[in-house]
Amino acid sequence: MAHRLITQVVVIGTRVLGRAFAEAYKQASASSQYARAQAKAGNGGASGRASLTSGMTLDEACKILNVKPPQGGQANMEEVMERFKRLFDANDPNKGGSFYLQSKVLRARERLEAEIRPAQEKVAQEAETKEGWKPKVYKDR
């Protein structure tokens, strides 16, 4: 009688775990397909990857830091950093703030930087190309 009970517990446990893993796989697959569709729809590139890694949209990041969304990859990073520092310090857990809010502020700054970084790199590369390569030449007298 005991072996029958143990067998039933093992079989039922296996079914429950099997269903849970199957459901988790379905959700992961659907999430992956959704992310791919978003990347194809024009939200792709570095900004799409940043959104997937931080889990935050650009609009949400702008609302958290209370800044305007970057226009054409350009934003006032001084304003972003000033607001980040103020909000990050205000939400310091040692001063009675919230660690959750502090981490949201940090992720918002990272999301904005990830959005702006490719445009800044492109501008820097273009400026270097316009300037040209000017090696430092030392002449002996």
N, CA, C and O atoms as a MOPAC input file, in Angstrom:
PM7 MOZYME 1SCF
protein

 N      0.80900 1    -1.18800 1     0.00000 1
 C      0.00000 1     0.00000 1     0.00000 1
 C      0.86700 1     1.27300 1     0.00000 1
 O      0.53600 1     2.24600 1    -0.67700 1
 N      1.97500 1     1.26500 1     0.75800 1
 C      2.85100 1     2.43100 1     0.84900 1
 C      3.53600 1     2.70500 1    -0.48600 1
 O      3.70500 1     3.85600 1    -0.89000 1
 N      3.93300 1     1.60800 1    -1.17200 1
 C      4.60700 1     1.81500 1    -2.45600 1
 C      3.66800 1     2.44600 1    -3.46900 1
 O      4.10100 1     3.21800 1    -4.32400 1
 N      2.40500 1     2.12700 1    -3.37900 1
 C      1.41700 1     2.69700 1    -4.28000 1
 C      1.24700 1     4.19800 1    -4.01000 1
 O      1.15500 1     4.99400 1    -4.94500 1
 N      1.20800 1     4.56700 1    -2.75900 1
 C      1.07600 1     5.96100 1    -2.36900 1
 C      2.30700 1     6.77600 1    -2.80900 1
 O      2.17300 1     7.88400 1    -3.32800 1
 N      3.48900 1     6.21600 1    -2.59700 1
 C      4.72800 1     6.89200 1    -3.00000 1
 C      4.76900 1     7.05600 1    -4.51600 1
 O      5.17400 1     8.10500 1    -5.01800 1
 N      4.35300 1     6.02900 1    -5.24200 1
 C      4.32300 1     6.09700 1    -6.70200 1
 C      3.37200 1     7.19300 1    -7.17000 1
 O      3.70000 1     7.93900 1    -8.09200 1
 N      2.20400 1     7.29900 1    -6.55000 1
 C      1.24000 1     8.33300 1    -6.93300 1
 C      1.78800 1     9.73100 1    -6.65800 1
 O      1.60200 1    10.63900 1    -7.46800 1
 N      2.45700 1     9.91000 1    -5.53100 1
 C      3.03700 1    11.21400 1    -5.19300 1
 C      4.10300 1    11.58700 1    -6.22400 1
 O      4.15900 1    12.73200 1    -6.67500 1
 N      4.93800 1    10.63600 1    -6.59300 1
 C      5.99400 1    10.89900 1    -7.57700 1
 C      5.38600 1    11.24100 1    -8.93500 1
 O      5.84200 1    12.17600 1    -9.59400 1
 N      4.38600 1    10.51400 1    -9.35600 1
 C      3.75600 1    10.75500 1   -10.66100 1
 C      3.07000 1    12.11500 1   -10.67300 1
 O      3.21200 1    12.87100 1   -11.63400 1
 N      2.33800 1    12.43000 1    -9.62900 1
 C      1.64000 1    13.72400 1    -9.58000 1
 C      2.65400 1    14.86600 1    -9.51700 1
 O      2.46900 1    15.89400 1   -10.16900 1
 N      3.71100 1    14.69400 1    -8.74500 1
 C      4.75400 1    15.71700 1    -8.66300 1
 C      5.42500 1    15.94900 1   -10.00400 1
 O      5.71600 1    17.08600 1   -10.37500 1
 N      5.66900 1    14.87100 1   -10.72500 1
 C      6.27500 1    14.97500 1   -12.05600 1
 C      5.34800 1    15.71600 1   -13.01100 1
 O      5.80900 1    16.53100 1   -13.81100 1
 N      4.06100 1    15.44600 1   -12.93800 1
 C      3.08600 1    16.14300 1   -13.79900 1
 C      3.08400 1    17.64000 1   -13.50600 1
 O      3.12200 1    18.46500 1   -14.42000 1
 N      3.04000 1    17.97300 1   -12.23200 1
 C      2.99700 1    19.38800 1   -11.85400 1
 C      4.25200 1    20.10500 1   -12.33800 1
 O      4.15600 1    21.18200 1   -12.92500 1
 N      5.41200 1    19.53400 1   -12.10400 1
 C      6.65800 1    20.15100 1   -12.56300 1
 C      6.71900 1    20.23700 1   -14.08700 1
 O      7.17000 1    21.24000 1   -14.63900 1
 N      6.26900 1    19.19600 1   -14.75300 1
 C      6.25700 1    19.20000 1   -16.21200 1
 C      5.38300 1    20.30900 1   -16.76600 1
 O      5.76600 1    20.99800 1   -17.71100 1
 N      4.20600 1    20.48000 1   -16.17800 1
 C      3.30900 1    21.55200 1   -16.63300 1
 C      3.91000 1    22.92700 1   -16.35000 1
 O      3.81000 1    23.84100 1   -17.16800 1
 N      4.52900 1    23.06100 1   -15.19100 1
 C      5.13600 1    24.35300 1   -14.84200 1
 C      6.26100 1    24.70400 1   -15.81800 1
 O      6.34900 1    25.84200 1   -16.27900 1
 N      7.11200 1    23.74000 1   -16.13300 1
 C      8.19000 1    24.00400 1   -17.08200 1
 C      7.64700 1    24.28900 1   -18.48000 1
 O      8.17200 1    25.15300 1   -19.18300 1
 N      6.61200 1    23.57600 1   -18.88600 1
 C      6.01200 1    23.82200 1   -20.20000 1
 C      5.42700 1    25.22800 1   -20.26800 1
 O      5.59000 1    25.91500 1   -21.27700 1
 N      4.74900 1    25.66500 1   -19.21100 1
 C      4.17100 1    27.00400 1   -19.18000 1
 C      5.26400 1    28.07200 1   -19.18000 1
 O      5.14400 1    29.08600 1   -19.86700 1
 N      6.31500 1    27.84900 1   -18.42100 1
 C      7.42800 1    28.80300 1   -18.39000 1
 C      8.08400 1    28.90500 1   -19.76500 1
 O      8.45600 1    29.99900 1   -20.18900 1
 N      8.23000 1    27.78400 1   -20.46200 1
 C      8.82200 1    27.79400 1   -21.79900 1
 C      7.92800 1    28.57200 1   -22.76800 1
 O      8.42900 1    29.33300 1   -23.59600 1
 N      6.61800 1    28.38600 1   -22.67100 1
 C      5.69200 1    29.11700 1   -23.54600 1
 C      5.81400 1    30.61800 1   -23.31400 1
 O      5.84700 1    31.39400 1   -24.26900 1
 N      5.88200 1    31.03300 1   -22.04700 1
 C      5.99200 1    32.45300 1   -21.73700 1
 C      7.31800 1    33.03100 1   -22.22900 1
 O      7.35200 1    34.13600 1   -22.77000 1
 N      8.39800 1    32.29300 1   -22.04400 1
 C      9.70500 1    32.76400 1   -22.50600 1
 C      9.73100 1    32.87000 1   -24.02600 1
 O     10.29500 1    33.81700 1   -24.57500 1
 N      9.13200 1    31.91700 1   -24.69500 1
 C      9.08500 1    31.94800 1   -26.15800 1
 C      8.26700 1    33.13800 1   -26.64800 1
 O      8.67300 1    33.83600 1   -27.57700 1
 N      7.11700 1    33.36600 1   -26.02300 1
 C      6.27400 1    34.49800 1   -26.42200 1
 C      6.99600 1    35.81900 1   -26.16800 1
 O      6.91200 1    36.73600 1   -26.98500 1
 N      7.69500 1    35.92500 1   -25.05800 1
 C      8.43800 1    37.14300 1   -24.74300 1
 C      9.55200 1    37.37400 1   -25.76300 1
 O      9.78600 1    38.50400 1   -26.19200 1
 N     10.22300 1    36.31200 1   -26.14200 1
 C     11.29700 1    36.41600 1   -27.12500 1
 C     10.75200 1    36.86200 1   -28.48500 1
 O     11.34600 1    37.71300 1   -29.14700 1
 N      9.63700 1    36.29200 1   -28.89000 1
 C      9.03000 1    36.66800 1   -30.16500 1
 C      8.56400 1    38.12100 1   -30.13900 1
 O      8.70700 1    38.84100 1   -31.12800 1
 N      8.01200 1    38.54500 1   -29.01600 1
 C      7.55700 1    39.92900 1   -28.88500 1
 C      8.74800 1    40.88900 1   -28.99500 1
 O      8.66500 1    41.90600 1   -29.68300 1
 N      9.84800 1    40.56500 1   -28.31900 1
 C     11.03900 1    41.41200 1   -28.36100 1
 C     11.59600 1    41.49100 1   -29.77700 1
 O     12.01700 1    42.55900 1   -30.22000 1
 N     11.60200 1    40.36500 1   -30.48900 1
 C     12.07400 1    40.37300 1   -31.87300 1
 C     11.17600 1    41.22400 1   -32.75200 1
 O     11.66400 1    41.96500 1   -33.60600 1
 N      9.86000 1    41.12500 1   -32.55000 1
 C      8.92000 1    41.92000 1   -33.33800 1
 C      9.10700 1    43.40500 1   -33.05200 1
 O      9.03800 1    44.22100 1   -33.97200 1
 N      9.34300 1    43.76700 1   -31.79800 1
 C      9.57700 1    45.16600 1   -31.45700 1
 C     10.86400 1    45.67600 1   -32.09500 1
 O     10.91800 1    46.81000 1   -32.57100 1
 N     11.88600 1    44.85200 1   -32.10400 1
 C     13.15600 1    45.25300 1   -32.70100 1
 C     13.01200 1    45.44900 1   -34.20400 1
 O     13.62000 1    46.35600 1   -34.77200 1
 N     12.21000 1    44.60200 1   -34.85400 1
 C     11.98700 1    44.73100 1   -36.29600 1
 C     11.11700 1    45.93400 1   -36.62500 1
 O     11.26600 1    46.53300 1   -37.69000 1
 N     10.20400 1    46.29600 1   -35.71600 1
 C      9.23500 1    47.35500 1   -35.98500 1
 C      9.84100 1    48.75200 1   -35.93200 1
 O      9.13500 1    49.74100 1   -36.13100 1
 N     11.12500 1    48.84200 1   -35.66900 1
 C     11.74500 1    50.15300 1   -35.66000 1
 C     12.25400 1    50.55600 1   -34.29700 1
 O     12.88200 1    51.60600 1   -34.15900 1
 N     12.00400 1    49.76400 1   -33.31100 1
 C     12.52000 1    50.05900 1   -31.98100 1
 C     13.82900 1    49.32400 1   -31.75900 1
 O     14.25900 1    49.15100 1   -30.61900 1
 N     14.45300 1    48.89900 1   -32.81600 1
 C     15.63800 1    48.03900 1   -32.71200 1
 C     16.90800 1    48.82100 1   -32.51600 1
 O     16.89100 1    49.97100 1   -32.07700 1
 N     18.00900 1    48.18300 1   -32.84700 1
 C     19.31200 1    48.80900 1   -32.68500 1
 C     19.73500 1    48.81400 1   -31.23600 1
 O     19.29200 1    47.98700 1   -30.43900 1
 N     20.59300 1    49.74800 1   -30.90600 1
 C     21.10800 1    49.82400 1   -29.54000 1
 C     20.00900 1    50.16900 1   -28.55700 1
 O     20.02300 1    49.69300 1   -27.42200 1
 N     19.04900 1    50.99500 1   -28.97700 1
 C     17.99500 1    51.38100 1   -28.04400 1
 C     17.10200 1    50.20000 1   -27.71200 1
 O     16.62400 1    50.09200 1   -26.58300 1
 N     16.86500 1    49.30400 1   -28.67500 1
 C     16.06700 1    48.12300 1   -28.39300 1
 C     16.76700 1    47.20300 1   -27.42300 1
 O     16.13800 1    46.64600 1   -26.52200 1
 N     18.07400 1    47.03900 1   -27.60200 1
 C     18.83500 1    46.20100 1   -26.67000 1
 C     18.85800 1    46.81500 1   -25.29400 1
 O     18.75200 1    46.10800 1   -24.29200 1
 N     18.99500 1    48.12300 1   -25.23600 1
 C     19.03900 1    48.77800 1   -23.92900 1
 C     17.71300 1    48.60800 1   -23.21300 1
 O     17.67700 1    48.38800 1   -22.00200 1
 N     16.63400 1    48.71000 1   -23.95000 1
 C     15.32800 1    48.55200 1   -23.33600 1
 C     15.14800 1    47.13600 1   -22.82800 1
 O     14.55500 1    46.92200 1   -21.77000 1
 N     15.65900 1    46.16400 1   -23.57900 1
 C     15.52100 1    44.78100 1   -23.13700 1
 C     16.37500 1    44.50800 1   -21.90500 1
 O     15.96700 1    43.74600 1   -21.02900 1
 N     17.55600 1    45.12000 1   -21.82800 1
 C     18.41300 1    44.83500 1   -20.69300 1
 C     17.97600 1    45.58000 1   -19.44400 1
 O     18.04400 1    45.03500 1   -18.34300 1
 N     17.53000 1    46.81100 1   -19.60000 1
 C     17.14700 1    47.57400 1   -18.41700 1
 C     15.68900 1    47.35900 1   -18.05900 1
 O     15.29400 1    47.60100 1   -16.91900 1
 N     14.89000 1    46.91200 1   -19.00000 1
 C     13.48400 1    46.69700 1   -18.72700 1
 C     12.70900 1    47.99800 1   -18.60900 1
 O     11.65500 1    48.03200 1   -17.97500 1
 N     13.20800 1    49.05900 1   -19.20300 1
 C     12.57700 1    50.36700 1   -19.07200 1
 C     12.50300 1    51.02200 1   -20.43800 1
 O     13.45600 1    50.97100 1   -21.21400 1
 N     11.37700 1    51.63300 1   -20.72300 1
 C     11.23300 1    52.33800 1   -21.98700 1
 C     11.86700 1    53.71700 1   -21.87800 1
 O     12.10700 1    54.22100 1   -20.78100 1
 N     12.12800 1    54.30800 1   -23.01400 1
 C     12.71600 1    55.63500 1   -23.05100 1
 C     11.76100 1    56.65200 1   -22.43400 1
 O     12.18400 1    57.55200 1   -21.70900 1
 N     10.48500 1    56.50500 1   -22.72200 1
 C      9.48100 1    57.41600 1   -22.17500 1
 C      9.44800 1    57.34200 1   -20.64500 1
 O      9.37700 1    58.36600 1   -19.96400 1
 N      9.50200 1    56.12000 1   -20.12000 1
 C      9.49900 1    55.93800 1   -18.66700 1
 C     10.74400 1    56.55800 1   -18.04000 1
 O     10.65600 1    57.18800 1   -16.98600 1
 N     11.89100 1    56.38800 1   -18.67200 1
 C     13.13300 1    56.96700 1   -18.15600 1
 C     13.05600 1    58.48600 1   -18.13600 1
 O     13.50800 1    59.11700 1   -17.18100 1
 N     12.48900 1    59.07500 1   -19.17800 1
 C     12.35300 1    60.53100 1   -19.22700 1
 C     11.39800 1    61.04000 1   -18.15700 1
 O     11.62900 1    62.09300 1   -17.56300 1
 N     10.33200 1    60.29500 1   -17.91100 1
 C      9.38600 1    60.69900 1   -16.87100 1
 C     10.00500 1    60.60600 1   -15.48400 1
 O      9.75800 1    61.46700 1   -14.63900 1
 N     10.80200 1    59.57700 1   -15.23900 1
 C     11.43700 1    59.41200 1   -13.92600 1
 C     12.38300 1    60.57000 1   -13.64100 1
 O     12.37700 1    61.12900 1   -12.54400 1
 N     13.19100 1    60.92700 1   -14.62900 1
 C     14.17000 1    62.00000 1   -14.43000 1
 C     13.60300 1    63.38100 1   -14.76700 1
 O     14.27300 1    64.39500 1   -14.56900 1
 N     12.37900 1    63.41700 1   -15.27200 1
 C     11.70100 1    64.66400 1   -15.61700 1
 C     12.51400 1    65.48000 1   -16.62300 1
 O     12.77100 1    66.66600 1   -16.41800 1
 N     12.91100 1    64.82300 1   -17.70800 1
 C     13.62500 1    65.48800 1   -18.79500 1
 C     12.88700 1    65.21900 1   -20.09600 1
 O     12.04900 1    64.32200 1   -20.18200 1
 N     13.21600 1    66.01400 1   -21.10600 1
 C     12.60700 1    65.81100 1   -22.42000 1
 C     13.29000 1    64.63500 1   -23.11200 1
 O     14.48400 1    64.41000 1   -22.91500 1
 N     12.53900 1    63.88200 1   -23.92400 1
 C     13.16400 1    62.77900 1   -24.66800 1
 C     14.20900 1    63.31400 1   -25.64400 1
 O     14.05900 1    64.41600 1   -26.17300 1
 N     15.26700 1    62.54000 1   -25.88400 1
 C     16.30000 1    62.99900 1   -26.82100 1
 C     15.73900 1    63.14100 1   -28.23400 1
 O     15.04300 1    62.25600 1   -28.73100 1
 N     16.04700 1    64.24800 1   -28.86000 1
 C     15.60200 1    64.49800 1   -30.22700 1
 C     16.75900 1    64.23100 1   -31.16800 1
 O     17.76100 1    64.94500 1   -31.12800 1
 N     16.64400 1    63.22400 1   -32.00900 1
 C     17.69900 1    62.88700 1   -32.96000 1
 C     18.97900 1    62.44100 1   -32.27100 1
 O     20.07700 1    62.65600 1   -32.78500 1
 N     18.83700 1    61.82200 1   -31.11200 1
 C     20.01100 1    61.34600 1   -30.38900 1
 C     20.71600 1    62.41900 1   -29.59000 1
 O     21.78200 1    62.16700 1   -29.02900 1
 N     20.14300 1    63.61500 1   -29.52500 1
 C     20.76000 1    64.71300 1   -28.78700 1
 C     19.94200 1    65.00800 1   -27.53400 1
 O     18.71500 1    65.08800 1   -27.59000 1
 N     20.62000 1    65.16700 1   -26.41800 1
 C     19.96800 1    65.51200 1   -25.16300 1
 C     20.94400 1    66.29300 1   -24.30500 1
 O     22.15700 1    66.23400 1   -24.50400 1
 N     20.40100 1    67.01900 1   -23.35900 1
 C     21.23300 1    67.79500 1   -22.44500 1
 C     21.68800 1    66.87800 1   -21.32200 1
 O     20.97000 1    66.68800 1   -20.33900 1
 N     22.88900 1    66.30500 1   -21.46700 1
 C     23.38600 1    65.34700 1   -20.47700 1
 C     23.71800 1    66.02200 1   -19.15200 1
 O     23.69200 1    65.36500 1   -18.11100 1
 N     24.02900 1    67.31500 1   -19.16300 1
 C     24.28400 1    68.00300 1   -17.90600 1
 C     23.01500 1    68.03100 1   -17.06200 1
 O     23.05600 1    67.81100 1   -15.85100 1
 N     21.88800 1    68.30600 1   -17.71700 1
 C     20.60700 1    68.33500 1   -17.00700 1
 C     20.23700 1    66.93700 1   -16.49800 1
 O     19.75100 1    66.78300 1   -15.37800 1
 N     20.46800 1    65.93600 1   -17.32400 1
 C     20.17900 1    64.55800 1   -16.92800 1
 C     21.01300 1    64.17600 1   -15.71300 1
 O     20.48900 1    63.61000 1   -14.75300 1
 N     22.30700 1    64.48100 1   -15.74900 1
 C     23.18100 1    64.12100 1   -14.63600 1
 C     22.83700 1    64.89800 1   -13.36700 1
 O     22.90600 1    64.35000 1   -12.26700 1
 N     22.46900 1    66.16600 1   -13.51200 1
 C     22.10400 1    66.97100 1   -12.34500 1
 C     20.85500 1    66.40000 1   -11.68000 1
 O     20.80200 1    66.27300 1   -10.45700 1
 N     19.85600 1    66.05700 1   -12.47900 1
 C     18.62500 1    65.48300 1   -11.91800 1
 C     18.87100 1    64.09100 1   -11.35800 1
 O     18.30300 1    63.71600 1   -10.33300 1
 N     19.72800 1    63.32000 1   -12.04200 1
 C     20.06300 1    61.99100 1   -11.53400 1
 C     20.70100 1    62.09400 1   -10.14900 1
 O     20.29300 1    61.39500 1    -9.22200 1
 N     21.70300 1    62.96700 1   -10.01000 1
 C     22.39700 1    63.09500 1    -8.72900 1
 C     21.45100 1    63.53100 1    -7.62300 1
 O     21.50100 1    63.00600 1    -6.51000 1
 N     20.58500 1    64.49900 1    -7.93300 1
 C     19.64800 1    64.99700 1    -6.92900 1
 C     18.68500 1    63.90100 1    -6.48400 1
 O     18.47500 1    63.70900 1    -5.28600 1
 N     18.10000 1    63.18400 1    -7.43700 1
 C     17.14300 1    62.12200 1    -7.10000 1
 C     17.82700 1    60.91300 1    -6.45800 1
 O     17.27200 1    60.28400 1    -5.55700 1
 N     19.02800 1    60.59500 1    -6.92500 1
 C     19.75300 1    59.46000 1    -6.36600 1
 C     20.09300 1    59.71800 1    -4.89900 1
 O     19.93600 1    58.83900 1    -4.05200 1
 N     20.56100 1    60.93100 1    -4.60900 1
 C     20.89000 1    61.28200 1    -3.22900 1
 C     19.63400 1    61.39300 1    -2.35900 1
 O     19.65700 1    61.01100 1    -1.18900 1
 N     18.55600 1    61.90600 1    -2.91600 1
 C     17.31900 1    62.05400 1    -2.13900 1
 C     16.73900 1    60.70300 1    -1.74400 1
 O     16.06300 1    60.60300 1    -0.72000 1
 N     16.98500 1    59.67600 1    -2.52200 1
 C     16.43600 1    58.35200 1    -2.24800 1
 C     17.45500 1    57.40900 1    -1.62700 1
 O     17.29700 1    56.19100 1    -1.70400 1
 N     18.49600 1    57.95700 1    -1.01400 1
 C     19.51400 1    57.13700 1    -0.36600 1
 C     18.89900 1    56.40200 1     0.82500 1
 O     18.34400 1    57.04200 1     1.71800 1
 N     18.98800 1    55.06600 1     0.85600 1
 C     18.39800 1    54.31000 1     1.97400 1
 C     18.98800 1    54.68200 1     3.32900 1
 O     18.30200 1    54.56000 1     4.34400 1
 N     20.22600 1    55.12600 1     3.37400 1
 C     20.84200 1    55.53400 1     4.64000 1
 C     20.22300 1    56.81700 1     5.19300 1
 O     20.32800 1    57.10400 1     6.38600 1
 N     19.57600 1    57.58600 1     4.31000 1
 C     18.93400 1    58.83800 1     4.72700 1
 C     17.41200 1    58.67300 1     4.81300 1
 O     16.67800 1    59.65900 1     4.87000 1
 N     16.95200 1    57.43500 1     4.82000 1
 C     15.51400 1    57.18600 1     4.93000 1
 C     14.80800 1    57.08000 1     3.59300 1
 O     13.57800 1    57.06700 1     3.54600 1
 N     15.55700 1    57.00500 1     2.51000 1
 C     14.96600 1    56.90000 1     1.18700 1
 C     14.66700 1    55.45600 1     0.81200 1
 O     14.81500 1    54.54200 1     1.62300 1
 N     14.25100 1    55.27600 1    -0.41000 1
 C     13.86100 1    53.95700 1    -0.90700 1
 C     14.91800 1    53.40900 1    -1.86300 1
 O     15.28800 1    54.07100 1    -2.83300 1
 N     15.40100 1    52.19900 1    -1.58700 1
 C     16.36700 1    51.55400 1    -2.47300 1
 C     15.72600 1    51.28800 1    -3.83700 1
 O     16.38800 1    51.41300 1    -4.86700 1
 N     14.44400 1    50.92300 1    -3.84600 1
 C     13.72800 1    50.65400 1    -5.09600 1
 C     13.72000 1    51.89800 1    -5.98100 1
 O     14.03400 1    51.82200 1    -7.16900 1
 N     13.35600 1    53.05300 1    -5.39500 1
 C     13.31600 1    54.28500 1    -6.17800 1
 C     14.71500 1    54.69400 1    -6.64000 1
 O     14.90000 1    55.18800 1    -7.75200 1
 N     15.69400 1    54.47800 1    -5.76000 1
 C     17.06900 1    54.80000 1    -6.12600 1
 C     17.51400 1    53.96600 1    -7.33000 1
 O     18.17700 1    54.47700 1    -8.23200 1
 N     17.14700 1    52.68300 1    -7.33800 1
 C     17.53600 1    51.83500 1    -8.46100 1
 C     16.77700 1    52.21900 1    -9.72800 1
 O     17.32500 1    52.11300 1   -10.82500 1
 N     15.52700 1    52.66200 1    -9.59800 1
 C     14.77900 1    53.13200 1   -10.76900 1
 C     15.44000 1    54.36000 1   -11.38200 1
 O     15.53100 1    54.48100 1   -12.60300 1
 N     15.90000 1    55.27000 1   -10.52500 1
 C     16.58200 1    56.47800 1   -11.01000 1
 C     17.86500 1    56.08400 1   -11.74700 1
 O     18.16500 1    56.62800 1   -12.81000 1
 N     18.60700 1    55.15000 1   -11.18900 1
 C     19.84200 1    54.67800 1   -11.82600 1
 C     19.54900 1    54.04500 1   -13.18000 1
 O     20.24000 1    54.33200 1   -14.15800 1
 N     18.53900 1    53.19000 1   -13.25000 1
 C     18.18900 1    52.53100 1   -14.51600 1
 C     17.70300 1    53.55300 1   -15.54800 1
 O     17.95900 1    53.39900 1   -16.74300 1
 N     17.00900 1    54.58600 1   -15.09200 1
 C     16.54600 1    55.62400 1   -16.01900 1
 C     17.73700 1    56.34800 1   -16.64300 1
 O     17.75200 1    56.60400 1   -17.84700 1
 N     18.74100 1    56.68000 1   -15.81400 1
 C     19.94200 1    57.33800 1   -16.34700 1
 C     20.66300 1    56.43300 1   -17.33500 1
 O     21.09100 1    56.88100 1   -18.39900 1
 N     20.79700 1    55.15200 1   -16.97900 1
 C     21.46500 1    54.20600 1   -17.87400 1
 C     20.71800 1    54.07300 1   -19.19000 1
 O     21.34200 1    53.96100 1   -20.24600 1
 N     19.39000 1    54.08500 1   -19.14400 1
 C     18.58000 1    53.94800 1   -20.36400 1
 C     18.78600 1    55.15800 1   -21.27100 1
 O     18.92900 1    55.01200 1   -22.48500 1
 N     18.80100 1    56.35800 1   -20.67700 1
 C     19.02400 1    57.55700 1   -21.48000 1
 C     20.43400 1    57.56400 1   -22.06900 1
 O     20.61900 1    57.93700 1   -23.22800 1
 N     21.42000 1    57.16000 1   -21.28600 1
 C     22.79000 1    57.10100 1   -21.80300 1
 C     22.89900 1    56.10400 1   -22.94900 1
 O     23.58900 1    56.35900 1   -23.93600 1
 N     22.22000 1    54.97300 1   -22.81700 1
 C     22.26900 1    53.96300 1   -23.87900 1
 C     21.60300 1    54.47500 1   -25.15500 1
 O     21.98800 1    54.08600 1   -26.25700 1
 N     20.61800 1    55.33600 1   -25.00900 1
 C     19.93800 1    55.90200 1   -26.17500 1
 C     20.81400 1    56.94500 1   -26.86300 1
 O     20.82400 1    57.04800 1   -28.08900 1
 N     21.54400 1    57.71300 1   -26.06900 1
 C     22.30500 1    58.83600 1   -26.59700 1
 C     23.70700 1    58.43100 1   -27.04700 1
 O     24.25700 1    59.04200 1   -27.96300 1
 N     24.28800 1    57.42200 1   -26.42200 1
 C     25.68000 1    57.02300 1   -26.68700 1
 C     25.97800 1    56.77800 1   -28.17000 1
 O     26.98500 1    57.29300 1   -28.65700 1
 N     25.15600 1    56.01600 1   -28.92300 1
 C     25.49700 1    55.80300 1   -30.34700 1
 C     25.56700 1    57.09600 1   -31.14600 1
 O     26.42400 1    57.23700 1   -32.01800 1
 N     24.67700 1    58.04100 1   -30.85900 1
 C     24.69900 1    59.31100 1   -31.58400 1
 C     25.95200 1    60.11300 1   -31.22700 1
 O     26.56100 1    60.73900 1   -32.09500 1
 N     26.33600 1    60.09100 1   -29.94500 1
 C     27.54300 1    60.80200 1   -29.53200 1
 C     28.79000 1    60.19400 1   -30.15900 1
 O     29.69600 1    60.91700 1   -30.57300 1
 N     28.83700 1    58.87100 1   -30.23100 1
 C     29.97600 1    58.20600 1   -30.85500 1
 C     30.05800 1    58.54300 1   -32.33600 1
 O     31.14700 1    58.73800 1   -32.87600 1
 N     28.90800 1    58.61100 1   -32.98800 1
 C     28.88200 1    58.93800 1   -34.41300 1
 C     29.37400 1    60.37000 1   -34.64900 1
 O     30.13800 1    60.62100 1   -35.58100 1
 N     28.93600 1    61.30100 1   -33.80800 1
 C     29.36500 1    62.69200 1   -33.93200 1
 C     30.86400 1    62.79800 1   -33.69300 1
 O     31.55800 1    63.51800 1   -34.41100 1
 N     31.37000 1    62.08700 1   -32.69100 1
 C     32.80700 1    62.12500 1   -32.40200 1
 C     33.60900 1    61.54000 1   -33.56100 1
 O     34.67300 1    62.05100 1   -33.91000 1
 N     33.09500 1    60.47200 1   -34.14900 1
 C     33.79400 1    59.84500 1   -35.27500 1
 C     33.80600 1    60.77800 1   -36.48800 1
 O     34.81800 1    60.87400 1   -37.18300 1
 N     32.69400 1    61.46000 1   -36.74600 1
 C     32.63000 1    62.39000 1   -37.86200 1
 C     33.58400 1    63.57600 1   -37.64300 1
 O     34.23600 1    64.04200 1   -38.57800 1
 N     33.65100 1    64.05100 1   -36.39700 1
 C     34.55600 1    65.16700 1   -36.09700 1
 C     36.00700 1    64.74300 1   -36.29700 1
 O     36.82100 1    65.51300 1   -36.80800 1
 N     36.32200 1    63.53800 1   -35.90000 1
 C     37.68200 1    63.03300 1   -36.08400 1
 C     38.00000 1    62.87200 1   -37.56500 1
 O     39.12400 1    63.13800 1   -37.99100 1
 N     37.02500 1    62.44100 1   -38.34600 1
 C     37.22000 1    62.27600 1   -39.79000 1
 C     37.43400 1    63.63200 1   -40.45600 1
 O     38.29600 1    63.76800 1   -41.32500 1
 N     36.65100 1    64.64100 1   -40.05200 1
 C     36.80800 1    65.97500 1   -40.62400 1
 C     38.16500 1    66.56900 1   -40.27500 1
 O     38.81700 1    67.20100 1   -41.10700 1
 N     38.57800 1    66.35400 1   -39.02500 1
 C     39.84600 1    66.89600 1   -38.57500 1
 C     41.01600 1    66.24000 1   -39.29700 1
 O     42.02500 1    66.87900 1   -39.59400 1
 N     40.85800 1    64.97700 1   -39.56500 1
 C     41.92000 1    64.25600 1   -40.25400 1
 C     42.95400 1    63.72800 1   -39.27700 1
 O     42.94800 1    64.05400 1   -38.09000 1
 N     43.83800 1    62.90600 1   -39.81200 1
 C     44.86000 1    62.30200 1   -38.97600 1
 C     46.06000 1    63.22200 1   -38.94300 1
 O     46.66900 1    63.50400 1   -39.97500 1
 N     46.39200 1    63.68300 1   -37.76600 1
 C     47.52800 1    64.59400 1   -37.62600 1
 C     48.51200 1    63.98300 1   -36.63900 1
 O     48.38500 1    64.16100 1   -35.42800 1
 N     49.48100 1    63.27200 1   -37.16500 1
 C     50.45400 1    62.64700 1   -36.25600 1
 C     51.37000 1    63.69900 1   -35.65100 1
 O     51.64700 1    64.73700 1   -36.25300 1
 N     51.82600 1    63.40000 1   -34.44900 1
 C     52.78200 1    64.29700 1   -33.79100 1
 C     54.16400 1    63.94500 1   -34.32500 1
 O     54.64900 1    62.82900 1   -34.14000 1
 N     54.78500 1    64.90500 1   -34.98700 1
 C     56.10200 1    64.70100 1   -35.56600 1
 C     57.10600 1    65.55500 1   -34.80000 1
 O     56.92900 1    66.76200 1   -34.63500 1
 N     58.13800 1    64.90700 1   -34.35000 1
 C     59.18600 1    65.62200 1   -33.61000 1
 C     60.38100 1    65.78200 1   -34.54000 1
 O     60.91300 1    64.81000 1   -35.07600 1
 N     60.77700 1    67.00200 1   -34.71200 1
 C     61.90900 1    67.28100 1   -35.60300 1
 C     63.15700 1    67.51500 1   -34.77400 1
 O     63.13500 1    68.19700 1   -33.74900 1
 N     64.22800 1    66.93700 1   -35.24200 1
 C     65.51700 1    67.19200 1   -34.58200 1
 C     66.05200 1    68.49200 1   -35.13600 1
 O     65.83700 1    68.82200 1   -36.30300 1
 N     66.73700 1    69.21300 1   -34.30800 1
 C     67.27400 1    70.49800 1   -34.74800 1
 C     68.52000 1    70.32700 1   -35.48800 1
 O     69.11300 1    71.31000 1   -35.93400 1

